[in-house]
Amino acid sequence: MTAHNGFRLTINGLVQGVGFRPTVWRIANDLGLHGSVLNDAGGVVVELVADVSLRDRFIAELQAQCPPLARIDTLEFTGAVVTDPGAFVISETQQGSVTTGCAPDAATCPQCRSELFDPFNRRFRYPFINCTHCGPRLSIIRQIPYDRATTTMAQFTQCPECRTEYEDPADRRFHAQPNACATCGPQVWLEDNQGQKQTVDDLFSLLAAALRAGKIVAFKGLGGFHLACDATNPEAVAELRLRKHRPDKAFALMVRDLDVLRSYAHLDNNAANLLTGSEAPVVLLDAVENSGCPLADNVAPGQFQLGFMLPYTPLHLLLMETLDVPLVMTSGNRSGAPQAISNEDARDQLSEIADLFLMHDRPIQNRVDDSVVRQVDGRSHYLRRARGYAPTSLPLPPGFDLSPDLIALGAELKNTLCLIQSGRAILTQHLGDLEDARTYEQYQHTLSLYQNLYQHQSDLYVCDKHPEYLSSKFGEQLAEEGKTLIRVQHHHAHLAACLGENGYPLEGEPVLGICLDGTGFGLDNTLWGGEFLLGGYQQIERLAHIKPFPLVGGVQAIREPWRCLYAQLKQAGVCGQSDLEVLFPLLATKPCATLDKMVEKELNCPITSSAGRLFDAVAAALGCHAEGITYEGQAAIELETLARQGDPETPPYSLAIVDNQIDPAPFWQQLIDDLQQQRNRADMAMAFHKGIAQVVVAQALALQKAHGFSTVALSGGVMQNSLLFSALENQLSAQGLYVLTHQRLPANDGCIAFGQALIAAAQAEH
């Protein structure tokens, strides 16, 4: 081998485990270039024996032919003396300081799907078929670099045929780490709920028949177990709800293909592209009537949309092959617990829920839930980012060039973690609600995993100011161990996350953040949740908010919306106790006198400006789960569903603005008058939605007049109410304000870690 002048290219991004090196090899050979390509801990390194013209041509071809799952974040080149190996070769992986990304898990690609059902292909009906364009990534990785030895596939030694594919750069399975076949790879089997293996000729046909007969199946998938049943069978759905202790929350659905889906929901091109893309999330779609084989009414009670997904693994494809009706496909766990990922955990958690178990022996290293996306005004809004999207790597906005490495610990609910490293933010998959002990264990495991994957060594951590969040308590433990801890206000993090997603610069003009959610610990030690905050990454000023009211009973008021209703009515002073009990008979059965004393003596009655709790109060007034809820946001979700049944032309209710506080008192008097006149409750729900949107816009415009800002950012879980969100965005834009919304992260607390990280980085910059 001889040395020649040439170039060294360093490429960073999602460039490992996605067919990137074979693409480099093929382009280099097409151009007749000599040199090498290898993975290292920083990404991909290419050495070319080439002049400037060929170098530029090579780069242009690489950018044009980037593999479907790959993403180039940076491509840098320098002149170098290159050893000519006499051809272009793929070299061994090198270790070092990790800065590359781990690719998300990807849905089965069209080529593998075709081979799966091709009787002449050697992987015909093999449930673990994959290639460099699809299959498991995050769910099986133990550490970076992403090679077979660092995944849960290390225990499966490839047969000669698979090994030949794996080592051939021209093959679609070159260095596809989960590559396998029926001879050498993972195997699937069936068990009953006593753990006894079942001997069957056609496992998937038997499962389909069992589902048609009303059975419940536990199904080991990509990032965890699912529980499945026939979604058109109300008895099967009711039994699943009973066994899983999930009485009301909507179930996700899986259908064989888009043709089946169109029988149950409205489908546009954007939604179809989401469903059939490599991410393959659950997509919330408006339901339509199906007279031929309708869904059971108890699949998604109180919802106007249904969550659909398509089969995204070979296992799901084989299961759905002969089923022309939707299946419930919900997470395999007891209600409130994290999804089971191991066979042992599934047997322990699900033996009293499932009748049959589809098991396999490919270990799931990392739990990854299904992602959930909603279409609003033709755009995608993420409710949960997990499978297909995580890890998410986001560039930092302008001005954050010198940001230190740090770790943000997220919120209590819908938790995610965020690492800042080398000028980018790395967000974990959705982890869930930390109040469950096993979810909290998964939270700690995921933190260790990402620190390992990215060799993240920082001692700087960020948490929420709420002293009772488990993520905050974890941060305090780290501080006691000598780590540096920065505490960030909850709604400031919401604002910063929305700014950061939109690339808003660190030194940009102040923005009005309208943050509407359940509750977050405020700077005045009360519970905020209906906030108008002026500022940016470094600081905020609270300009306005919803008028505070007592959350009587604390957390119990979140679980029992009648408490919020009673507190609102008493504060508004709209009628006497006897009149209240006539209008709202439920209140006559409740200890209202005790609540009055609690408020008087300020016992367990934290003050809150929460928009979410205001929505709960209105929902209770209109008959939506006043007594109690069985999942977070249930009353408010059903209030939106009720509103959508109302007349869109109904005039809005009026809410007042007094000293930069939104006061609902006038609205409550109007609502009581309408109840007495027995007005249609759907119209009343619509009038409230229109009224709250109108007053929020009016408050924003009044603040603009006083403070001169031109940009508004919308964040918080209440923004997932698409009726309210669309009204706010449209009306604010019509008034000439530039409106920033979440584009890649949820508006709910799934964005908090990103916002925390940006605020801490901004403080460090200054």
C-alpha positions in Angstrom: 0.0 0.0 0.0 1.2 3.5 -0.9 0.5 6.9 0.6 -1.2 9.6 -1.4 -2.5 13.1 -0.8 -6.3 13.0 -0.2 -9.0 14.0 2.3 -10.4 12.8 5.6 -14.1 13.3 6.1 -15.7 13.1 9.5 -19.5 12.6 9.5 -21.7 13.0 12.6 -25.4 12.3 13.0 -27.5 9.1 12.7 -24.9 7.3 10.7 -24.4 3.9 12.5 -26.6 0.9 12.1 -28.5 2.5 9.2 -26.6 1.3 6.1 -24.4 4.3 5.9 -21.0 2.7 5.4 -22.3 0.4 2.5 -23.7 3.6 0.9 -20.3 5.3 1.2 -18.6 2.1 -0.2 -21.0 1.9 -3.2 -20.7 5.6 -4.1 -16.9 5.5 -3.8 -16.7 2.4 -6.1 -19.1 4.0 -8.6 -16.7 6.9 -8.7 -13.6 4.7 -8.9 -12.2 6.0 -5.7 -9.8 4.3 -3.3 -9.8 4.7 0.4 -11.7 3.5 3.5 -14.7 4.1 5.7 -15.1 3.1 9.3 -17.3 3.6 12.4 -15.8 5.3 15.4 -17.4 6.5 18.6 -17.8 10.0 16.9 -19.7 8.8 13.9 -18.2 7.8 10.5 -14.7 8.5 9.1 -14.0 8.4 5.4 -10.5 8.6 3.9 -10.4 9.3 0.1 -7.6 9.2 -2.4 -9.1 12.0 -4.5 -8.6 15.5 -5.8 -10.9 18.4 -4.9 -13.3 17.8 -7.8 -13.8 14.1 -7.0 -14.1 14.9 -3.3 -16.9 17.4 -3.9 -18.6 15.0 -6.3 -18.4 12.3 -3.7 -19.9 14.5 -1.0 -22.8 15.6 -3.3 -23.6 12.0 -4.1 -23.5 11.0 -0.5 -25.9 13.8 0.5 -28.2 12.9 -2.3 -28.2 9.1 -1.6 -28.3 9.2 2.2 -29.9 6.0 3.4 -33.6 6.3 4.5 -32.9 6.0 8.3 -29.7 8.0 8.3 -29.3 11.7 9.0 -26.1 13.8 8.5 -25.8 16.5 11.1 -22.2 17.6 10.3 -19.8 16.7 7.5 -16.3 18.1 7.8 -13.2 17.4 5.7 -9.5 18.1 5.9 -6.5 17.4 3.7 -4.7 14.2 4.7 -2.1 11.8 3.6 -4.1 8.7 2.9 -2.8 5.1 2.7 -4.2 3.6 -0.6 -5.4 0.0 0.1 -5.7 -0.6 -3.7 -9.5 -0.3 -3.6 -12.2 1.2 -1.4 -12.7 -0.8 1.8 -14.8 -0.9 4.9 -12.5 -1.0 8.0 -13.0 -2.2 11.5 -14.9 -0.1 14.1 -12.7 2.1 16.3 -13.4 3.0 19.9 -13.2 6.5 21.4 -15.2 9.4 22.8 -18.8 8.9 21.8 -20.6 11.7 20.0 -22.6 9.7 17.5 -26.3 9.0 17.7 -28.2 5.8 18.3 -30.9 5.2 15.6 -34.5 4.7 16.7 -36.2 1.4 16.1 -37.7 1.3 12.6 -40.8 -0.3 11.1 -40.4 -3.2 8.7 -39.3 -1.8 5.3 -41.1 -2.7 2.0 -38.3 -5.0 0.9 -38.4 -7.1 4.1 -42.2 -7.2 4.0 -42.1 -8.5 0.5 -39.6 -11.2 1.4 -41.6 -12.1 4.5 -44.5 -13.2 2.3 -42.5 -14.6 -0.6 -42.6 -18.5 -0.4 -39.4 -18.7 -2.4 -37.4 -16.5 0.0 -35.4 -18.3 2.7 -36.9 -16.0 5.3 -40.5 -16.8 4.2 -42.7 -16.1 7.3 -39.6 -15.6 9.6 -40.9 -13.3 12.4 -37.6 -11.5 12.9 -36.7 -10.5 9.3 -34.9 -7.2 9.1 -32.1 -5.3 7.2 -30.2 -2.1 7.6 -33.3 -0.1 6.6 -35.5 -1.5 9.4 -35.8 -3.4 12.6 -34.7 -3.0 16.2 -32.1 -0.4 17.3 -32.7 1.4 20.6 -34.7 -1.5 22.0 -31.7 -4.0 21.7 -28.6 -1.7 22.2 -26.5 -2.0 25.3 -23.8 0.6 24.4 -22.3 2.5 21.5 -20.8 1.8 19.0 -23.8 0.0 17.6 -22.3 -3.4 16.7 -23.8 -6.9 17.1 -21.6 -7.6 20.1 -23.1 -4.6 22.0 -26.7 -5.6 21.4 -29.0 -8.4 22.7 -28.3 -10.2 19.4 -24.8 -11.1 20.6 -26.1 -14.5 21.8 -27.2 -15.5 18.3 -24.3 -16.7 16.1 -25.0 -16.2 12.5 -25.2 -19.1 10.1 -22.9 -19.1 7.1 -25.6 -17.7 4.8 -26.4 -14.9 7.2 -22.8 -14.2 7.8 -22.1 -13.9 4.0 -24.9 -11.3 3.8 -23.6 -9.5 6.9 -20.1 -9.2 5.4 -21.0 -8.2 1.9 -21.1 -4.4 1.4 -23.2 -4.8 -1.6 -25.9 -6.6 0.4 -28.9 -4.9 2.0 -28.0 -6.7 5.2 -24.4 -5.7 5.4 -23.7 -5.1 9.1 -27.4 -5.3 9.9 -26.8 -6.1 13.6 -30.1 -8.0 14.2 -29.6 -10.0 11.0 -30.8 -13.6 11.4 -32.9 -16.4 9.9 -34.9 -19.3 11.1 -31.7 -21.4 11.2 -29.7 -19.2 13.5 -31.9 -16.5 14.9 -34.5 -15.8 17.6 -37.5 -18.2 17.8 -41.1 -17.6 18.7 -43.5 -19.9 20.6 -46.9 -19.9 22.3 -47.7 -20.3 26.0 -50.9 -20.5 28.0 -51.3 -18.4 31.1 -49.8 -21.1 33.2 -46.5 -20.9 31.4 -47.0 -24.1 29.4 -45.7 -24.2 25.9 -48.3 -25.0 23.2 -47.5 -27.2 20.3 -49.1 -25.9 17.1 -48.5 -26.2 13.4 -49.4 -22.6 12.5 -48.9 -20.4 15.5 -50.3 -17.2 13.9 -53.4 -18.8 12.5 -54.1 -20.2 15.9 -53.7 -16.7 17.5 -56.0 -15.1 14.9 -58.6 -17.8 15.6 -58.3 -17.2 19.4 -58.7 -13.5 18.9 -61.8 -14.0 16.8 -63.2 -16.2 19.6 -62.8 -13.4 22.1 -59.5 -14.4 23.8 -56.9 -11.9 25.1 -53.4 -12.4 23.9 -50.1 -11.0 25.4 -47.8 -10.3 22.5 -44.1 -9.7 22.8 -43.2 -7.1 20.3 -40.3 -4.7 19.6 -40.0 -2.6 22.7 -42.3 -4.5 25.1 -45.4 -6.6 25.4 -48.8 -5.7 24.0 -52.2 -7.0 25.1 -54.5 -7.7 22.1 -58.2 -8.5 21.6 -60.8 -8.1 18.9 -61.8 -4.5 19.0 -65.3 -5.3 17.5 -66.1 -7.6 20.3 -67.5 -5.6 23.2 -67.4 -8.6 25.6 -63.7 -9.1 24.9 -62.9 -5.4 25.3 -64.9 -5.3 28.6 -63.0 -8.3 29.9 -59.7 -6.8 29.0 -60.7 -3.6 30.8 -61.8 -5.6 33.9 -58.6 -7.7 34.0 -56.3 -4.8 33.3 -58.1 -2.4 35.7 -58.4 0.2 33.0 -62.1 1.1 33.0 -62.2 4.1 30.7 -59.0 5.2 29.0 -59.0 4.7 25.3 -57.3 1.8 23.7 -54.9 2.0 20.7 -55.9 0.0 17.7 -54.0 -1.9 15.1 -55.3 -2.7 11.6 -53.9 -4.8 8.8 -53.7 -2.0 6.3 -54.9 1.4 5.2 -57.9 0.0 3.4 -59.2 -1.5 6.7 -58.5 1.7 8.5 -60.5 3.8 6.1 -63.6 1.9 7.2 -63.2 3.3 10.7 -61.5 6.7 10.5 -61.0 9.7 8.2 -57.5 9.4 6.6 -55.6 12.2 4.8 -52.3 11.9 3.0 -50.3 13.3 6.0 -51.7 10.7 8.3 -51.2 7.9 5.8 -47.5 9.0 5.4 -47.1 8.9 9.2 -48.6 5.5 9.5 -46.6 4.0 6.7 -43.3 5.7 7.5 -40.4 4.1 9.4 -41.6 5.6 12.7 -45.1 4.1 12.3 -46.7 5.8 15.4 -50.2 5.6 16.7 -52.1 8.4 14.9 -55.2 9.9 16.4 -57.9 10.2 13.6 -61.5 11.3 13.6 -63.8 8.3 13.8 -66.4 7.4 11.2 -69.4 5.1 11.4 -68.8 1.5 10.3 -72.1 -0.2 9.7 -70.7 -3.5 8.6 -68.5 -4.4 11.5 -68.5 -1.6 14.0 -66.0 -1.1 16.8 -67.1 -1.9 20.3 -68.4 1.2 22.1 -66.1 0.6 25.0 -62.9 0.8 22.9 -62.6 4.6 23.3 -65.5 6.0 25.5 -66.0 9.7 25.4 -63.5 10.2 22.6 -64.1 11.8 19.1 -60.9 10.3 17.8 -59.4 6.8 17.6 -55.7 5.9 17.8 -54.7 3.7 14.9 -51.4 2.1 14.0 -50.3 -0.4 11.3 -48.3 -3.6 11.8 -44.7 -2.4 12.3 -42.8 -5.6 12.9 -42.8 -9.0 11.1 -44.5 -10.4 14.2 -47.4 -8.0 13.8 -47.6 -8.5 10.1 -48.0 -12.2 10.5 -50.5 -11.8 13.2 -52.7 -9.3 11.2 -52.3 -11.2 7.9 -55.8 -12.8 8.0 -57.6 -10.3 10.3 -59.8 -7.8 8.5 -61.0 -6.1 11.7 -59.1 -3.9 14.1 -57.4 -5.3 17.2 -57.0 -3.5 20.5 -53.2 -3.2 20.9 -52.5 -1.7 24.2 -49.4 -1.8 26.4 -48.8 -5.1 28.2 -48.9 -4.1 31.8 -51.2 -3.8 34.8 -52.8 -0.3 34.9 -50.2 2.3 36.0 -47.2 -0.1 35.8 -44.6 0.1 33.1 -44.9 -2.2 30.0 -43.5 -5.7 30.6 -40.3 -6.3 28.5 -39.0 -9.7 29.7 -40.7 -13.0 29.4 -40.5 -13.4 33.2 -42.1 -10.0 33.9 -44.9 -10.8 31.4 -45.7 -14.1 33.1 -45.7 -12.3 36.5 -47.7 -9.2 35.4 -50.0 -10.6 32.8 -50.9 -14.2 33.7 -54.3 -13.0 35.2 -55.0 -10.8 32.2 -54.0 -12.8 29.0 -55.3 -16.2 27.9 -52.4 -16.8 25.6 -48.8 -15.5 25.3 -46.8 -15.1 22.1 -43.2 -15.3 23.4 -39.8 -15.0 21.8 -36.2 -15.3 22.9 -34.7 -12.0 21.5 -34.2 -10.0 24.7 -35.5 -6.4 24.9 -32.8 -4.4 26.5 -34.7 -1.1 26.7 -38.4 -0.5 27.1 -39.8 1.6 24.2 -43.6 2.5 24.1 -45.5 3.3 21.0 -45.4 6.9 19.9 -48.6 8.9 19.6 -49.3 11.7 17.1 -52.4 13.8 16.5 -53.2 15.6 13.3 -54.3 19.2 13.9 -55.1 21.4 11.0 -53.1 19.2 8.7 -50.0 19.2 10.9 -48.6 16.6 13.3 -48.6 17.3 17.0 -46.8 14.8 19.2 -48.4 13.5 22.3 -45.8 10.9 23.1 -42.3 10.5 21.4 -40.9 7.0 21.9 -40.6 4.1 19.4 -39.5 5.4 16.0 -38.5 8.8 17.2 -36.2 8.2 20.2 -33.4 9.0 20.8 -34.2 12.4 19.4 -31.3 14.7 18.7 -32.1 18.4 18.4 -29.7 21.2 17.5 -29.3 23.9 20.0 -30.6 27.4 19.0 -28.2 30.1 17.9 -26.2 31.5 20.8 -25.8 28.2 22.7 -22.4 27.5 21.1 -20.5 27.3 24.4 -23.2 25.3 26.3 -21.7 23.0 28.9 -22.6 19.3 28.9 -25.5 18.7 31.4 -28.4 16.4 32.2 -32.0 17.6 32.7 -34.1 15.3 34.9 -37.6 16.2 33.5 -41.0 16.4 35.2 -43.1 14.0 37.4 -45.6 13.0 34.7 -44.8 12.0 31.1 -41.2 12.1 32.0 -38.3 12.3 29.6 -34.6 13.0 30.2 -32.4 15.4 28.2 -28.7 15.4 27.8 -26.8 18.3 26.3 -23.5 17.2 24.7 -21.3 18.8 22.1 -23.8 21.4 21.1 -26.9 19.3 20.7 -29.7 18.0 22.9 -30.4 14.3 23.1 -33.9 13.4 24.4 -34.8 10.0 25.7 -38.0 8.1 24.9 -41.1 8.7 26.9 -40.7 7.1 30.3 -44.1 7.7 31.9 -45.3 8.8 35.3 -42.6 8.5 38.0 -45.1 7.9 40.8 -45.1 4.2 39.9 -42.1 2.5 41.6 -41.2 0.4 38.5 -41.4 3.4 36.2 -39.0 5.2 38.6 -36.6 2.3 38.3 -36.9 2.4 34.5 -36.2 6.2 34.8 -32.9 5.5 36.6 -32.0 2.7 34.2 -32.6 5.0 31.2 -30.4 7.7 32.7 -27.6 5.2 33.2 -28.2 3.8 29.7 -27.9 7.2 28.0 -24.9 8.2 30.1 -23.3 4.9 28.9 -24.4 5.3 25.2 -23.0 8.8 24.9 -20.2 8.5 27.5 -21.7 11.5 29.2 -19.6 12.6 32.2 -21.1 15.9 33.3 -21.7 16.7 36.9 -24.2 19.4 36.1 -27.9 18.4 36.6 -31.2 20.3 36.2 -34.5 19.6 37.9 -38.0 21.1 38.4 -38.5 23.5 41.3 -41.3 21.4 42.7 -39.9 19.9 45.9 -42.1 16.8 45.8 -41.4 15.6 42.2 -39.5 12.4 42.4 -37.2 13.7 39.6 -36.5 16.7 41.8 -35.8 14.5 44.9 -33.5 12.5 42.7 -31.7 15.7 41.8 -31.4 16.6 45.4 -29.8 13.3 46.1 -27.3 14.0 43.4 -26.6 17.4 44.9 -25.9 15.7 48.3 -23.3 13.6 46.4 -21.5 16.7 45.3 -23.1 17.3 41.9 -24.2 20.8 40.8 -28.0 21.1 40.6 -30.0 23.9 39.0 -33.7 24.2 39.7 -36.0 25.5 37.0 -39.6 26.8 37.2 -42.0 24.4 35.4 -43.7 26.9 33.1 -40.4 28.6 32.3 -39.3 25.2 31.0 -42.4 24.9 28.9 -41.7 28.3 27.3 -38.0 27.5 26.7 -38.8 24.2 25.1 -41.1 25.8 22.6 -38.5 28.5 21.9 -35.8 25.9 21.5 -37.7 23.7 19.1 -38.3 26.7 16.9 -34.6 27.7 16.9 -35.3 30.9 18.7 -32.0 32.6 19.5 -30.6 33.0 23.0 -30.4 36.8 22.6 -33.8 37.1 20.9 -36.4 39.7 22.0 -38.6 38.7 24.9 -41.5 36.4 23.9 -44.9 36.0 25.6 -45.3 32.4 26.7 -48.9 31.3 27.1 -48.6 28.2 29.2 -51.8 26.4 30.1 -51.6 23.1 32.0 -52.5 21.2 35.1 -50.2 22.5 37.8 -46.6 23.5 38.2 -44.8 24.9 41.2 -44.7 28.7 40.8 -42.0 31.2 41.8 -44.4 32.4 44.6 -44.7 28.9 46.0 -48.3 28.5 44.7 -49.4 26.1 42.0 -49.4 27.8 38.6 -51.1 26.6 35.5 -52.7 29.4 33.5 -49.7 31.6 32.8 -48.7 34.6 30.7 -44.9 34.8 31.0 -42.7 37.4 29.3 -39.1 36.4 28.7 -36.8 33.9 27.1 -34.3 31.3 28.2 -32.6 33.3 30.9 -35.5 34.8 32.8 -39.2 35.3 32.9 -41.7 37.8 34.3 -45.2 36.7 35.2 -47.5 39.3 33.6 -50.9 37.7 33.9 -52.6 34.5 34.9 -56.0 32.9 35.5 -57.5 34.0 38.8 -56.3 31.6 41.5 -58.7 29.4 43.4 -58.3 26.8 46.2 -57.6 23.2 45.2 -59.6 21.8 48.0 -58.1 18.5 49.2 -54.9 19.0 47.1 -54.3 16.0 44.9 -57.8 14.7 45.6 -59.3 17.7 43.8 -57.5 16.5 40.6 -59.0 13.0 41.0 -62.5 14.4 41.8 -63.5 17.3 39.5 -66.6 18.1 41.6 -64.2 19.7 44.1 -62.9 22.1 41.5 -66.5 22.9 40.5 -67.5 23.7 44.0 -64.4 25.9 44.7 -65.0 27.8 41.4 -68.7 28.3 42.2 -68.1 29.5 45.8 -65.4 31.9 44.7 -67.6 33.3 41.9 -70.4 33.8 44.5 -73.1 33.2 41.8 -75.7 31.6 44.0 -76.4 30.2 47.5 -75.7 26.7 48.7 -79.3 25.4 48.3 -79.4 26.7 44.7 -76.1 25.0 44.0 -77.4 21.7 45.2 -80.5 22.0 43.1 -78.5 22.7 40.0 -75.8 20.2 40.8 -77.4 17.3 42.8 -74.1 15.6 43.2 -73.0 18.4 45.5 -75.9 17.6 47.9 -74.2 14.3 48.6 -70.8 15.8 49.3 -69.3 17.2 52.5 -69.4 20.8 51.2 -69.5 22.2 54.7 -66.2 20.5 55.5 -64.7 21.9 52.3 -65.8 25.4 53.4 -64.0 25.0 56.7 -60.9 23.7 54.9 -60.8 26.8 52.7 -61.5 29.1 55.7 -58.6 27.5 57.7 -56.4 27.0 54.7 -56.1 23.3 55.4 -54.8 21.2 52.4 -56.1 23.9 50.0 -53.2 25.0 47.8 -54.0 28.0 45.7 -53.8 27.4 41.9 -54.2 29.3 38.7 -54.5 26.1 36.8 -56.2 26.1 33.4 -56.5 22.3 33.5 -58.4 22.5 36.8 -60.7 25.2 35.4 -61.5 22.8 32.5 -62.2 20.1 35.1 -64.6 22.3 36.9 -66.5 23.1 33.7 -66.5 19.4 32.7 -68.0 18.5 36.1 -70.7 21.2 35.7 -71.7 19.7 32.3 -71.8 16.1 33.6 -68.4 14.9 32.4 -67.0 12.7 35.3 -67.8 15.1 38.1 -67.6 12.2 40.7 -64.1 11.1 39.7 -61.7 10.3 36.9 -59.8 7.1 36.2 -57.0 8.6 34.1 -55.3 12.0 33.9 -57.2 14.6 32.0 -60.3 12.4 31.5 -62.9 15.1 32.4 -61.3 17.8 30.2 -60.9 15.3 27.3 -64.6 14.4 27.4 -65.5 18.1 27.7 -63.7 18.7 24.3 -65.6 15.8 22.8 -68.9 17.2 24.1 -68.0 20.7 22.7 -67.4 19.2 19.2 -71.0 18.0 19.2 -72.2 21.6 19.7 -73.1 24.3 17.3 -69.8 25.9 16.0 -71.7 29.2 15.6 -72.8 29.4 19.2 -71.7 32.7 20.8 -68.9 32.5 23.3 -69.3 32.8 27.1 -67.7 35.9 28.6 -64.8 35.8 31.1 -63.5 39.0 32.6 -60.0 40.4 32.8 -59.3 42.2 36.1 -55.8 43.5 36.9 -54.3 41.1 34.5 -56.1 38.1 36.0 -58.6 36.1 33.9 -61.7 35.9 36.1 -64.2 33.2 35.2 -67.0 34.6 37.5 -69.1 36.1 34.7 -69.0 32.9 32.8 -70.3 30.9 35.8 -73.3 33.1 36.1 -74.0 32.6 32.3 -73.6 28.8 32.7 -76.0 28.7 35.6 -78.6 30.7 33.7 -78.2 28.3 30.8 -78.5 25.2 33.0 -81.7 26.6 34.5 -83.1 27.1 31.0 -82.0 23.5 30.1 -79.8 24.7 27.2 -78.1 22.0 25.1 -75.0 21.0 27.0 -72.9 20.5 23.9 -73.5 24.1 22.9 -72.6 25.2 26.4 -69.3 23.3 26.1 -68.6 24.9 22.8 -69.4 28.4 24.2 -66.9 27.8 27.0 -64.1 26.8 24.6 -64.8 29.8 22.5 -65.0 32.0 25.5 -61.7 30.9 27.0 -59.9 31.3 23.7 -61.4 34.8 23.3 -60.3 35.9 26.7 -56.8 34.4 26.4 -56.3 36.3 23.1 -57.7 39.5 24.7 -55.3 39.2 27.6 -52.4 38.6 25.2 -53.3 41.7 23.1 -53.6 43.9 26.3 -50.1 42.7 27.3 -48.7 43.4 23.9 -49.9 46.9 24.0 -48.1 47.4 27.3 -44.9 45.5 26.6 -44.4 45.6 22.8 -43.5 41.9 22.1 -44.3 40.5 18.7 -44.0 36.7 19.3 -46.1 34.4 21.3 -45.3 30.8 22.3 -48.0 28.2 23.1 -47.2 25.3 25.5 -48.6 23.2 28.2 -50.8 20.1 28.3 -54.0 22.0 27.9 -52.7 22.9 24.4 -53.4 19.3 23.5 -57.0 20.3 23.4 -57.1 20.8 19.6 -60.3 22.9 19.7 -58.7 25.4 22.0 -55.2 25.3 20.4 -56.5 25.9 16.9 -58.6 28.9 18.0 -55.7 30.4 19.9 -53.2 30.0 17.1 -55.6 31.3 14.4 -56.8 34.3 16.4 -53.4 35.4 17.6 -52.0 35.1 14.1 -54.9 37.1 12.8 -53.9 39.9 15.2 -50.4 40.0 13.6 -48.6 38.1 16.3 -46.0 35.5 15.3 -47.1 32.3 17.0 -44.5 29.6 18.0 -45.9 26.1 18.7 -44.3 22.7 19.4 -43.1 21.0 16.2 -41.2 17.9 17.3 -41.9 17.5 21.0 -45.2 17.3 22.9 -46.8 20.4 24.4 -47.3 18.4 27.6 -44.6 17.6 30.2 -42.8 15.5 27.6 -41.0 18.7 26.6 -40.0 19.8 30.1 -36.5 18.2 30.2 -35.6 20.0 26.9 -36.7 23.3 28.3 -34.9 22.7 31.6 -31.7 21.9 29.7 -31.9 25.1 27.7 -32.5 27.3 30.7 -29.6 25.8 32.6 -27.3 26.2 29.5 -28.4 29.8 29.1 -27.6 30.6 32.7 -24.2 28.9 32.2 -23.6 31.0 29.1 -23.9 34.1 31.2 
